[in-house]
């Protein structure tokens, strides 16, 4: 087998999934900056750690789905690196170890820069270990939780509550329940991205015993669930702005609701799961646009 090329590794990294990780950090940092607590080094280190965690999850998913037989000739979407033979399982395992080590290093740099030495640093260290474990165990190893339909819960937790509220805490040194609504919003929308992925693969996943929430619900009910995730997120973000902000700038996030609504309409019109794939990138970019607009509105306010 030939040596993997840079293109092969970029394919394995799944760059189109990275906007979700960036969105959580951006929103958490903007909320902190709005309250006068934003710190540039914390933002950079948090963003780097989150992106590396997402890449680690993608590498583990590539290897895990290959090992469980879910990546096969029937699978929809871009080719997977291990399944296609571009990267060997041994090389992918090594890449996972390297990526996990980088996450650990950047995570330690993040929490020590943000919090110094103390009990909070220790708590965040264990949260970081839990995040690494969640990134790996989604589809990799024995009894992966993604195969039991628990991926949506994990995404809501780590992209929403931990991603947004944890970032806010690292900037400010305290937590505020006031930011729970935007944290849940971006957690719900991140779960919606996973749901599109699972709706796309619903037929093959069901045949391979991967019991995602989309498989459990069936395609039509999964589409209804998708609408609930998107609408509830928009409502929570709107309520947050009404309760906590003045002026027009915090409403900039509404710009992102336009592509989100277009995406939602497209999903409802699709009855062939394989046609869901383009909606993954569209939704991820729409969420990033909303996060950027929301964050800009907070800073302007």
Residue pairs with C-beta under 8 A, 6 or more apart in sequence:
1 85
1 88
4 81
4 86
4 87
4 91
5 86
8 81
8 86
8 87
9 81
9 87
9 95
11 78
11 79
11 81
11 86
12 58
12 59
12 62
12 80
12 81
12 82
12 86
12 87
12 92
12 95
13 55
13 58
13 59
14 55
14 58
14 78
16 280
16 281
16 284
17 54
17 58
17 193
17 284
18 51
18 54
18 55
19 284
19 285
19 287
19 288
20 54
20 159
20 190
20 193
20 284
20 287
20 288
21 47
21 50
21 51
21 53
21 54
21 159
21 163
22 47
22 50
22 51
22 288
22 291
23 159
23 186
23 190
23 287
23 288
23 290
23 291
24 50
24 159
24 160
24 163
24 164
24 167
24 186
24 190
24 291
25 43
25 46
25 47
25 50
25 163
25 167
26 47
26 291
26 292
26 295
27 164
27 167
27 182
27 183
27 186
27 291
27 294
27 295
28 46
28 163
28 164
28 165
28 166
28 167
28 168
28 171
28 179
28 183
29 38
29 42
29 43
29 46
29 167
29 168
29 171
29 295
30 38
30 294
30 295
30 296
30 298
30 299
31 164
31 168
31 179
31 182
31 298
32 38
32 39
32 167
32 168
32 171
32 172
33 171
33 298
33 299
34 298
34 299
34 301
35 172
35 176
37 171
37 172
37 173
38 171
39 114
39 171
41 113
42 110
42 113
42 114
42 167
42 170
42 171
43 171
45 106
45 109
45 110
45 113
45 114
46 110
46 167
46 170
48 106
49 103
49 106
49 107
49 110
49 128
50 163
52 99
52 102
52 103
52 106
53 103
53 131
53 132
53 135
54 135
55 99
56 96
56 99
56 100
56 103
56 132
56 135
56 136
57 134
57 135
57 136
57 138
59 92
59 95
59 96
59 99
60 96
60 135
60 136
60 137
60 138
60 139
60 140
61 138
61 139
61 140
61 146
62 71
62 80
62 81
62 82
62 83
62 87
62 92
63 82
63 89
63 92
63 93
63 96
63 140
64 138
64 139
64 140
64 141
64 144
65 71
65 80
65 83
65 139
66 80
66 82
66 83
66 89
67 89
67 140
68 139
68 144
68 147
68 208
68 210
69 208
70 139
70 201
70 204
70 205
70 208
70 210
71 80
71 82
71 83
72 83
72 204
72 208
74 203
74 204
74 207
75 83
75 201
75 204
76 200
76 201
76 204
76 273
76 274
76 276
76 277
77 197
77 200
77 201
77 277
77 280
78 277
79 86
81 87
81 92
82 88
82 89
82 92
87 95
96 136
100 132
100 136
103 128
103 132
103 135
104 128
104 132
107 125
107 128
108 125
108 128
110 170
111 121
111 124
111 125
111 128
111 170
112 121
114 170
114 171
114 173
115 121
115 124
115 170
115 173
120 173
124 166
124 170
127 162
127 166
131 158
131 162
134 154
134 158
137 144
137 145
138 144
138 145
138 146
138 151
138 154
139 146
139 147
139 210
145 151
145 154
146 154
146 210
146 212
147 209
147 210
147 211
147 212
148 211
149 211
149 212
149 213
149 215
149 216
151 194
151 198
151 212
151 213
152 191
152 194
152 195
152 213
155 187
155 190
155 191
155 193
155 194
156 184
156 187
156 188
156 190
156 191
157 187
159 186
159 187
159 190
159 191
160 183
160 184
160 185
160 186
160 187
160 188
160 190
161 180
161 183
161 184
161 187
163 183
163 186
163 187
164 179
164 182
164 183
164 186
164 187
165 175
165 179
165 180
165 183
168 175
168 176
168 179
169 175
178 240
178 244
179 240
181 236
181 237
181 239
181 240
182 236
182 237
182 240
182 294
184 233
184 236
185 233
185 234
185 236
185 237
185 240
186 233
186 287
186 291
188 229
188 230
188 232
188 233
188 236
189 229
189 230
189 233
189 260
189 283
189 287
189 290
190 287
191 229
192 226
192 229
192 230
192 233
192 283
193 280
193 283
193 284
193 287
195 213
195 214
195 222
195 225
195 226
195 229
196 226
196 267
196 276
196 279
196 280
196 283
197 280
198 205
198 212
198 213
198 214
198 215
198 222
199 214
199 219
199 222
199 223
199 226
199 267
199 273
199 276
200 273
200 274
200 276
200 277
200 280
201 210
201 212
201 214
201 273
202 212
202 214
202 215
202 218
202 219
202 222
202 273
203 273
205 211
205 212
205 214
205 215
206 215
213 222
213 225
214 222
217 225
219 271
219 273
223 267
223 268
226 264
226 267
227 264
227 267
227 268
230 260
230 263
230 264
234 257
234 260
237 253
237 294
241 250
241 251
241 253
244 250
245 297
245 298
245 301
246 301
247 301
249 296
249 297
249 298
249 300
249 301
250 294
250 297
250 298
250 301
251 297
252 293
252 294
252 296
252 297
252 300
253 290
253 293
253 294
253 297
254 293
255 289
255 290
255 293
256 286
256 287
256 289
256 290
256 291
256 292
256 293
256 294
257 290
259 282
259 285
259 286
259 289
260 283
260 286
260 287
260 290
262 282
263 279
263 282
263 283
263 286
266 279
266 282
267 276
267 279
270 276
270 279
